[in-house]
């Protein structure tokens, strides 16, 4: 991080990474739901991939400046998605589509997809409402890795 200022680099602005939506795509999750997903592979398989999850009423674009810096300058992998009803993902009118369990399932599928696309570790970064989803995912992972007595 030598030579970088407190924002990551001298070229990091709130507009940085604005072209990242062009690299995203609408993908169908195993649940049948579509979300806008972005995956930028790490330049080196030894580097981790950061999976960014935004809070409610937001979009993955809030992370674009930091994603651009991490990926372009440091070579880290980065992934993010627009939750259903946010950003460039579909906006269903059925309120049931936004239930906590449905949003949790979306995160779990995106997590699995991200892990399958990378050889290194995946680091989850969450904000606001997504921290609750992230904590549940972490707990699920812990329970899956803990042997039964």
N, C-alpha and C positions, 0 to 999 in steps of 0.2 A: 504494500500500500504506500510505499515510498513515493513522494511527489504528488500525492493526492490531497485535496483539501477535505474539510469535514463533510462535504457532500459526495465524496467518491472520486471526483476528478475536477479539473478546472473547466471541463466542458459539460458537466452535468447540469442540466436545467430541467425545469418541469416539462419542457417539450421533448426532451431526449427520449428516444424510443417510440416516438409517435408512429413510426412505420411498422411497429411490431404487430399491429392488427392485421397488416397485409400478410404476415407469416402464419396467422392462425387459421383454423378451419372449423367448420361445424361438423362434429362427430356424434355418432349415435352410441350411447353407453349401452352396456349389457342390459340395463333396465328398460331400454327402448326409448329413453329420453335423449334429446339432442342438447348439446352444449357447445359453445364456442371454446376451443381448446388451442393453446399455444405450447409448443415444445421446442426448445432450443437445446440441442445436445451439447454436452461438454466437449471441449476440444481434446481433452485427455481423459481416458476412462478412469483414471485415479481421482479425478475431481468429482465432488458431489454435485447433485442436481437439487436446486431449490424449487419447491412447489409452493407457489404463492396462492393464498385463498383470501379473497376479499370479504368484507362484512356485508351486512344487508344494505340494500339500496345503493350499491357501489358497482364497480366493474374492475376487471383485472388491469385495466389501463392505469389504475392508480399506482401500480407497481412498475410500469414501463421504464421510468428513469433508472431505478435501481437494477432492474433486470438487464437493461442495456449495458450498464456499467459492469455488472458481474459477468455477463457473457462476453462482451466485446473486449474489455480490458483485462479480465482475469481468467477467462476461459471456462468459467463454471457453467454447468447446465442450468437451465431455468425452464420452468413450466408454470402455467397458470390457466385458469378457465373462468369464464363468466357463468356464474350460477344461473339456474333457470330464472327467467324474469329480469335478468340484469344484463347490461351491455349488449352484446350481439347474439346472446342466446335467445331462444324463443320466449315469448311472454304469454303463457297460457292464461285464460280467463277463469279457469277452474281453481278455486282457492286451495283445494286438496293437493294440487301439484306443488304447493309451497310448504307442505308439512315438514316438521323437523326431521322425521324419519326419512322422507323422500330426499331432502337435501343432504342428510347424513349418508344415505346410500350413494348419492351422486359423488360425494367426496371420496368415499371408499373405493368406488370404481375408478375414479380419476387417479387416486393414489396407486392402485394396482397397475393401471395402465402406465403410469410414470415409472414405477419400479421395473416393469417389464421392458421399458424402452432404454433403461440406463444400466450400466454395469457397476457404477459407484453407488454410494449411499444417497438416499433422498432425505432432504431436510425440509420439514414442513414449516412454513411461515404463515401465520394467520393474524387477522385483524378483526377487532370488534366481535360481532356475532359469530364469525368463523372460528374464534378461539374455542367456543363451546363445541363446535363440530370437531375441531382439531384435538381437543382433550379426549373426546369420546373415541376418536380414531386411535390415539395413542394408547388408551386403555384397552381397546380391542387388540392392538398389536401386542401389548404386554401380556394379555391373557392368552393369546395364541402361542406365545413363546414360552410361557411358564408351564412346566410339566405338571400334570395332575398328581396329587399325592397317592 
